[in-house]
Amino acid sequence: MRRFLHLHGARNKGGGGGGGFCYRHFKWILWFSISFYFFSSFLITHRTNNPPSSPFFPKPSRALIEHKQSPHNPNGNNNSGSLFMGMKIYVYELPAKYNADWLSNQRCTTHLFASEVAIHRGLMASKELTTTDPWQADFFFVPVYVACNFSTANGFPAIGHARALISSAVDLVSSQFPFWNRSRGADHVFVASHDFGSCFHTLEDVAIDDGVPEVLRNSVILQTFGVKHRHPCQEVEHVVVPPYVSPESVRDTLLKSPITGRRDIFAFFRGKMELHPKNVSGRFYSKRVRTEIWRRYSTDRRFHLRRERFAGYQSEIVRSTFCLCPLGWAPWSPRLVESAALGCVPVIIADGIQLPFSAAVPWPEISVTVAEEDVDKLGAILQHVAETNLSTIQRRLWDPAVRKALLYNVPILEGDATWQVMEALSGKLDRSHKRLSISDS
């Protein structure tokens, strides 16, 4: 450009004073034009882009657009932080019929399926993990409580309404927000905290026949059900989570009986042990495992086996060395959490079970696994462990980090169960539409 200006100026020098004047003004006009061009390009490139409209990405509402562009948004990218790689979750505010109405029954927040409530409450109390701006979210949490409907006949959770309730919630969020449709639900998260998880039925044969609801097949399911082999009820992106045990009840029990206190019960189990275990579907409850435990060891003085309910049975767990955790309808059991949290070595009798949070909880080092077919050898197996490496197992089991990782707290505590859920979700950020959009731009 300098050469161009020099030549242009040289040609005009022969024209007298008028040529020098034109040369000086032409130079400034050219510099101004080039500067204006680059400045305009910068503004065009860096302006905020709204998502395109398409059949898979409906045009967002005016309120959402204005919220996205608001300079006062407190949860924008500028303050995303490094927690879980800056992951942010948007929690849908659904009508009360999907969640809050169920809380009229106090059991909804305390029974073994209550992780659906605890995770929701934990997220609502966390400003670090959540965002009020859905455009900045990596995941969308859909708070539908499906295990809070208790049968009047037997008092057990009844989830026959679950599929219809979830389908209704999906219809709602997909019609009022653009986020479900743009990813077909791939970045949306649900909780299925009951027997066979995302199949939403308490009997395995029916659950298998029904499978995962079509509307959820692309989503992420937080579910208590998990096995190491293929199973129709986990043929969906999922995270295995622990069943709910009240952290307050564990704390109160340990205040009365320290975790390192006297353990005068060798092996303990209290719960359903049927002599004739066939259920209504013709299958045997617990695959007959609990029945065999009762038949083989009910008269063995080393075993403290009880079939009756007892509200204060945590006081028995904290006195026990080994706590039996046989499968029930499904492989998992709240006893896994209760025994580990109260320092009783879990004895896992559930072939192929997938245990929660293996990265945070060293299950092989803090528990004993017995094959279902070896129940008749249970006494000898536990006696051998007691005589060899029991103290090593207990030392690892009594690490406070183990207890914390299995209990849900509100607000969320670093390292607790909800924290572990977030850790698992952060490993699935390749499902985040927001991040995919950024990487493609």
C-alpha positions as CSV (number, residue, x, y, z in Angstrom):
1,M,0.0,0.0,0.0
2,R,2.9,2.4,0.7
3,R,4.2,1.7,-2.8
4,F,0.8,2.5,-4.2
5,L,0.6,5.8,-2.3
6,H,4.2,6.7,-3.3
7,L,3.5,6.1,-7.0
8,H,0.2,8.0,-6.8
9,G,1.9,10.9,-5.1
10,A,4.8,11.0,-7.5
11,R,2.4,11.2,-10.5
12,N,0.6,14.1,-8.9
13,K,3.7,16.1,-8.0
14,G,4.0,17.4,-11.6
15,G,0.6,18.9,-11.2
16,G,1.7,21.6,-8.9
17,G,0.2,22.5,-5.5
18,G,-3.2,21.0,-6.3
19,G,-1.6,17.6,-6.8
20,G,0.1,17.6,-3.4
21,F,-3.2,18.6,-1.7
22,C,-5.1,15.8,-3.4
23,Y,-2.4,13.3,-2.5
24,R,-2.6,14.3,1.2
25,H,-6.4,14.0,1.3
26,F,-6.5,10.8,-0.7
27,K,-4.2,9.1,1.8
28,W,-6.4,10.0,4.8
29,I,-9.6,8.9,3.0
30,L,-8.0,5.5,2.2
31,W,-6.8,4.9,5.7
32,F,-10.3,5.8,7.1
33,S,-12.0,3.4,4.6
34,I,-9.8,0.5,5.5
35,S,-10.2,1.1,9.3
36,F,-14.0,1.3,9.0
37,Y,-14.1,-1.9,7.0
38,F,-12.2,-3.9,9.7
39,F,-14.3,-2.3,12.5
40,S,-17.5,-3.2,10.8
41,S,-16.3,-6.8,10.2
42,F,-15.5,-7.2,13.9
43,L,-19.0,-6.1,15.0
44,I,-20.7,-8.4,12.5
45,T,-18.6,-11.4,13.5
46,H,-19.0,-10.9,17.3
47,R,-22.7,-10.0,17.6
48,T,-25.0,-12.4,19.5
49,N,-26.5,-15.0,17.2
50,N,-30.0,-16.4,17.8
51,P,-30.5,-20.1,17.1
52,P,-31.9,-20.7,13.6
53,S,-35.6,-21.7,13.2
54,S,-36.2,-25.2,11.8
55,P,-38.7,-28.0,12.2
56,F,-36.2,-29.5,14.8
57,F,-35.5,-26.1,16.5
58,P,-38.7,-24.0,16.9
59,K,-38.4,-20.3,17.1
60,P,-37.9,-19.4,20.8
61,S,-40.3,-17.2,22.7
62,R,-39.7,-13.5,22.9
63,A,-39.2,-13.8,26.7
64,L,-36.5,-16.4,26.2
65,I,-34.7,-14.3,23.5
66,E,-34.8,-11.2,25.7
67,H,-33.5,-13.2,28.7
68,K,-30.7,-14.6,26.6
69,Q,-29.6,-11.1,25.5
70,S,-29.9,-9.5,28.9
71,P,-26.6,-8.0,30.0
72,H,-27.6,-8.6,33.7
73,N,-27.9,-12.4,33.4
74,P,-25.9,-13.6,36.5
75,N,-25.3,-17.0,35.2
76,G,-23.8,-16.3,31.8
77,N,-20.6,-17.8,30.3
78,N,-18.4,-15.2,32.0
79,N,-18.9,-16.8,35.4
80,S,-19.1,-20.5,34.5
81,G,-16.2,-21.5,36.6
82,S,-14.3,-24.7,36.5
83,L,-16.5,-26.9,38.7
84,F,-17.3,-30.1,36.6
85,M,-15.7,-28.4,33.6
86,G,-18.1,-25.4,34.0
87,M,-21.1,-27.7,33.5
88,K,-24.5,-25.9,34.1
89,I,-27.9,-27.4,34.6
90,Y,-31.2,-25.8,34.0
91,V,-34.1,-27.1,36.2
92,Y,-37.5,-26.9,34.6
93,E,-40.1,-25.3,36.8
94,L,-43.0,-27.7,36.2
95,P,-46.6,-27.4,37.5
96,A,-47.1,-28.8,41.0
97,K,-48.9,-31.9,39.8
98,Y,-45.5,-33.3,38.5
99,N,-43.7,-32.9,41.9
100,A,-44.8,-30.6,44.7
101,D,-48.3,-32.0,45.1
102,W,-46.9,-35.4,45.9
103,L,-45.0,-34.0,48.9
104,S,-48.2,-33.9,50.9
105,N,-47.2,-37.4,51.9
106,Q,-44.2,-37.0,54.2
107,R,-42.9,-40.4,53.2
108,C,-42.2,-39.0,49.7
109,T,-39.0,-37.4,51.0
110,T,-37.7,-40.2,53.2
111,H,-38.4,-43.6,51.6
112,L,-35.9,-45.7,49.7
113,F,-36.9,-44.1,46.3
114,A,-36.6,-40.5,47.5
115,S,-33.5,-39.7,45.5
116,E,-35.8,-38.2,42.9
117,V,-36.7,-35.6,45.5
118,A,-33.3,-35.2,47.0
119,I,-31.5,-34.6,43.7
120,H,-34.1,-32.0,42.7
121,R,-33.8,-30.1,46.0
122,G,-30.1,-30.3,45.9
123,L,-30.0,-28.7,42.4
124,M,-32.5,-26.0,43.4
125,A,-30.3,-25.0,46.3
126,S,-27.1,-24.8,44.2
127,K,-26.2,-21.6,42.4
128,E,-22.8,-23.1,41.3
129,L,-24.3,-26.0,39.4
130,T,-27.4,-24.5,38.0
131,T,-28.3,-21.6,35.7
132,T,-31.4,-19.6,35.4
133,D,-30.6,-19.0,31.7
134,P,-31.6,-22.1,29.7
135,W,-29.5,-21.0,26.7
136,Q,-26.4,-21.4,28.9
137,A,-27.3,-24.9,30.1
138,D,-25.5,-28.1,29.2
139,F,-28.2,-30.3,30.7
140,F,-31.9,-29.9,31.5
141,F,-33.3,-31.6,34.6
142,V,-37.0,-32.6,34.4
143,P,-38.3,-33.0,38.0
144,V,-41.1,-35.5,37.8
145,Y,-41.7,-37.5,41.0
146,V,-43.0,-41.0,40.0
147,A,-42.3,-43.0,43.1
148,C,-44.3,-40.9,45.6
149,N,-47.7,-42.5,44.9
150,F,-48.2,-44.9,47.8
151,S,-50.7,-47.8,47.5
152,T,-53.5,-47.7,50.0
153,A,-53.6,-51.5,49.9
154,N,-50.1,-52.3,51.0
155,G,-48.4,-48.9,51.5
156,F,-45.7,-49.6,48.8
157,P,-44.9,-47.1,46.1
158,A,-47.2,-47.6,43.1
159,I,-45.7,-46.4,39.8
160,G,-48.5,-47.4,37.3
161,H,-49.0,-43.7,36.5
162,A,-45.3,-43.0,35.8
163,R,-45.3,-43.4,32.0
164,A,-48.3,-41.1,31.5
165,L,-46.9,-38.5,33.9
166,I,-43.5,-38.4,32.2
167,S,-45.0,-38.3,28.8
168,S,-47.2,-35.4,29.8
169,A,-44.1,-33.5,31.2
170,V,-42.2,-34.1,27.9
171,D,-45.2,-32.7,26.0
172,L,-45.1,-29.6,28.2
173,V,-41.4,-28.8,27.9
174,S,-41.2,-29.6,24.2
175,S,-44.2,-27.3,23.4
176,Q,-43.1,-24.4,25.6
177,F,-39.3,-24.5,25.2
178,P,-37.1,-25.2,22.2
179,F,-34.5,-27.2,24.0
180,W,-36.1,-30.7,23.9
181,N,-36.8,-30.6,20.2
182,R,-33.3,-29.4,19.1
183,S,-31.6,-32.5,20.6
184,R,-34.6,-34.9,20.8
185,G,-34.1,-35.0,24.6
186,A,-30.5,-36.1,24.5
187,D,-29.4,-33.4,27.0
188,H,-32.4,-33.9,29.3
189,V,-32.1,-35.8,32.6
190,F,-34.7,-37.8,34.5
191,V,-34.7,-39.8,37.7
192,A,-36.0,-43.4,37.9
193,S,-35.3,-44.4,41.4
194,H,-37.4,-47.6,41.7
195,D,-37.0,-51.3,41.1
196,F,-36.3,-51.6,37.4
197,G,-35.5,-48.0,36.7
198,S,-36.3,-46.6,33.3
199,C,-38.7,-49.5,32.5
200,F,-41.1,-48.1,35.2
201,H,-42.5,-51.3,36.5
202,T,-42.0,-53.3,39.8
203,L,-42.1,-56.8,38.2
204,E,-39.2,-57.7,36.1
205,D,-41.0,-59.7,33.4
206,V,-43.5,-56.9,32.8
207,A,-40.7,-54.3,32.9
208,I,-38.7,-56.2,30.3
209,D,-41.8,-56.5,28.1
210,D,-42.5,-52.8,28.4
211,G,-38.9,-51.7,28.0
212,V,-37.8,-48.0,28.2
213,P,-40.6,-45.6,27.1
214,E,-40.0,-44.4,23.6
215,V,-40.1,-40.8,24.7
216,L,-37.1,-41.3,27.0
217,R,-34.8,-43.4,24.7
218,N,-32.5,-40.4,23.9
219,S,-32.4,-39.0,27.4
220,V,-30.1,-39.6,30.4
221,I,-31.7,-41.6,33.2
222,L,-30.5,-41.6,36.8
223,Q,-31.6,-45.0,38.1
224,T,-31.0,-47.3,41.0
225,F,-31.2,-50.4,38.7
226,G,-28.0,-51.5,37.2
227,V,-26.5,-54.8,36.1
228,K,-23.2,-55.7,34.3
229,H,-25.0,-57.7,31.6
230,R,-27.3,-56.5,28.9
231,H,-30.8,-55.8,30.1
232,P,-33.7,-54.0,28.4
233,C,-34.1,-51.7,31.4
234,Q,-30.7,-50.1,31.0
235,E,-30.7,-49.8,27.2
236,V,-30.6,-46.1,27.5
237,E,-27.9,-43.6,28.5
238,H,-27.9,-43.8,32.3
239,V,-26.1,-43.3,35.6
240,V,-26.5,-45.9,38.4
241,V,-27.2,-44.0,41.6
242,P,-27.7,-45.3,45.2
243,P,-31.1,-45.6,46.8
244,Y,-32.1,-43.0,49.3
245,V,-31.2,-43.3,53.0
246,S,-31.7,-40.3,55.3
247,P,-28.4,-38.7,56.2
248,E,-30.0,-37.3,59.3
249,S,-31.0,-40.9,60.5
250,V,-27.4,-42.1,59.8
251,R,-25.9,-39.1,61.7
252,D,-28.3,-39.7,64.7
253,T,-27.5,-43.4,64.9
254,L,-23.7,-42.7,64.8
255,L,-24.1,-40.1,67.6
256,K,-25.5,-42.8,69.8
257,S,-23.2,-45.6,68.6
258,P,-19.8,-44.6,67.1
259,I,-18.8,-46.4,63.9
260,T,-15.8,-47.9,65.7
261,G,-17.8,-49.1,68.6
262,R,-18.5,-52.6,69.8
263,R,-20.0,-55.0,67.1
264,D,-21.5,-57.9,69.0
265,I,-23.6,-59.2,66.1
266,F,-21.7,-61.4,63.6
267,A,-24.1,-61.4,60.6
268,F,-27.3,-59.4,60.4
269,F,-30.4,-59.2,58.2
270,R,-33.9,-57.9,58.9
271,G,-36.4,-57.9,56.1
272,K,-38.6,-60.0,53.8
273,M,-37.7,-63.7,53.9
274,E,-40.6,-65.7,52.6
275,L,-40.9,-69.5,53.1
276,H,-42.9,-69.7,49.8
277,P,-41.3,-66.9,47.7
278,K,-43.4,-67.1,44.5
279,N,-44.8,-63.8,43.5
280,V,-47.9,-63.0,41.5
281,S,-46.0,-63.3,38.2
282,G,-45.0,-66.9,39.0
283,R,-41.4,-66.0,39.6
284,F,-39.6,-66.6,42.9
285,Y,-39.0,-63.6,45.1
286,S,-35.3,-62.9,45.5
287,K,-34.6,-66.0,43.3
288,R,-35.2,-67.9,46.5
289,V,-31.9,-66.5,48.0
290,R,-33.6,-65.0,51.0
291,T,-35.7,-68.1,51.6
292,E,-32.5,-70.2,51.6
293,I,-30.8,-67.8,54.0
294,W,-33.6,-68.2,56.4
295,R,-33.8,-72.0,56.1
296,R,-30.1,-72.5,56.4
297,Y,-29.1,-69.9,59.1
298,S,-32.2,-69.0,61.1
299,T,-31.0,-71.4,63.9
300,D,-27.3,-70.5,63.6
301,R,-26.4,-68.4,66.6
302,R,-23.9,-66.4,64.6
303,F,-26.7,-65.0,62.5
304,H,-29.2,-62.3,63.7
305,L,-32.1,-62.9,61.2
306,R,-35.4,-61.1,61.7
307,R,-38.5,-61.1,59.4
308,E,-40.4,-58.4,61.3
309,R,-40.2,-54.7,60.8
310,F,-38.4,-52.6,63.4
311,A,-38.3,-48.8,63.1
312,G,-34.9,-48.6,64.9
313,Y,-33.1,-51.3,63.0
314,Q,-30.2,-49.0,62.2
315,S,-29.2,-49.6,65.8
316,E,-28.8,-53.2,64.9
317,I,-26.7,-52.5,61.8
318,V,-24.2,-50.4,63.8
319,R,-23.8,-53.3,66.2
320,S,-23.1,-55.8,63.3
321,T,-19.9,-56.9,61.7
322,F,-21.5,-58.3,58.5
323,C,-24.8,-57.1,56.9
324,L,-26.4,-59.3,54.4
325,C,-27.5,-57.5,51.2
326,P,-29.4,-60.1,49.1
327,L,-31.4,-59.2,46.0
328,G,-35.1,-58.6,46.4
329,W,-37.4,-57.9,43.4
330,A,-34.4,-56.2,41.8
331,P,-30.6,-56.7,42.5
332,W,-30.1,-53.5,44.5
333,S,-31.2,-52.8,48.1
334,P,-31.1,-49.8,50.5
335,R,-29.1,-52.1,52.8
336,L,-26.1,-51.5,50.5
337,V,-26.2,-47.8,51.6
338,E,-27.3,-48.4,55.2
339,S,-24.6,-51.0,56.0
340,A,-21.8,-49.1,54.3
341,A,-22.8,-45.8,55.9
342,L,-23.0,-47.4,59.4
343,G,-19.7,-49.3,59.1
344,C,-21.1,-52.8,58.7
345,V,-19.4,-54.8,56.0
346,P,-21.9,-55.3,53.1
347,V,-22.3,-58.9,52.0
348,I,-23.6,-58.5,48.4
349,I,-25.6,-61.5,47.2
350,A,-26.9,-60.3,43.8
351,D,-25.2,-61.8,40.7
352,G,-24.1,-59.2,38.1
353,I,-25.2,-56.2,40.1
354,Q,-23.8,-52.8,38.9
355,L,-22.9,-50.8,42.0
356,P,-23.1,-47.0,42.1
357,F,-20.1,-44.6,41.9
358,S,-17.3,-47.2,41.5
359,A,-14.8,-44.3,41.0
360,A,-15.6,-42.9,44.5
361,V,-16.6,-46.0,46.4
362,P,-14.0,-48.9,46.3
363,W,-16.7,-51.6,46.5
364,P,-14.3,-54.6,46.1
365,E,-12.2,-53.3,49.1
366,I,-15.1,-52.5,51.5
367,S,-17.5,-55.4,50.9
368,V,-17.8,-59.2,50.5
369,T,-19.5,-60.7,47.4
370,V,-21.1,-64.1,47.6
371,A,-22.6,-65.8,44.5
372,E,-26.3,-66.6,44.7
373,E,-25.6,-70.3,44.3
374,D,-23.1,-70.2,47.3
375,V,-25.6,-69.1,49.9
376,D,-25.2,-72.5,51.7
377,K,-21.5,-71.7,52.1
378,L,-22.2,-68.2,53.5
379,G,-21.3,-69.0,57.1
380,A,-17.9,-70.5,56.2
381,I,-17.1,-67.6,53.8
382,L,-17.8,-64.9,56.4
383,Q,-15.9,-66.8,59.1
384,H,-12.9,-66.9,56.8
385,V,-13.0,-63.2,56.1
386,A,-13.3,-62.5,59.9
387,E,-10.2,-64.5,60.5
388,T,-8.1,-63.0,57.7
389,N,-8.6,-59.5,56.3
390,L,-11.6,-58.1,58.3
391,S,-9.6,-55.3,59.9
392,T,-8.4,-54.1,56.5
393,I,-11.9,-54.1,55.0
394,Q,-13.2,-52.2,58.0
395,R,-10.5,-49.6,57.9
396,R,-11.3,-48.8,54.3
397,L,-15.1,-49.0,54.9
398,W,-14.9,-46.5,57.8
399,D,-13.3,-43.8,55.7
400,P,-15.8,-40.9,56.0
401,A,-15.6,-40.3,52.2
402,V,-17.3,-43.6,51.6
403,R,-20.3,-42.7,53.7
404,K,-20.5,-39.2,52.2
405,A,-20.5,-40.5,48.6
406,L,-23.6,-42.6,49.3
407,L,-25.8,-40.1,51.0
408,Y,-27.8,-37.2,49.4
409,N,-27.6,-33.9,51.2
410,V,-29.4,-30.6,50.8
411,P,-27.6,-28.4,50.1
412,I,-25.2,-30.5,48.2
413,L,-21.9,-31.3,49.9
414,E,-18.6,-31.8,48.0
415,G,-18.2,-35.5,47.5
416,D,-21.8,-36.6,48.5
417,A,-24.2,-38.6,46.3
418,T,-25.6,-35.7,44.3
419,W,-22.1,-34.5,43.8
420,Q,-21.2,-37.9,42.4
421,V,-24.2,-37.7,40.1
422,M,-22.9,-34.4,38.8
423,E,-19.4,-35.9,38.3
424,A,-21.0,-38.6,36.2
425,L,-23.0,-36.1,34.1
426,S,-19.9,-34.1,33.5
427,G,-18.4,-37.2,31.7
428,K,-21.4,-37.0,29.3
429,L,-20.9,-33.4,28.1
430,D,-20.6,-34.6,24.6
431,R,-24.4,-34.7,24.8
432,S,-24.5,-31.0,25.5
433,H,-26.1,-29.1,22.6
434,K,-24.5,-25.9,23.8
435,R,-21.0,-27.3,23.6
436,L,-21.6,-29.1,20.3
437,S,-22.8,-25.7,18.9
438,I,-19.6,-24.0,20.1
439,S,-17.3,-26.7,18.7
440,D,-19.0,-26.5,15.3
441,S,-18.8,-22.7,15.1
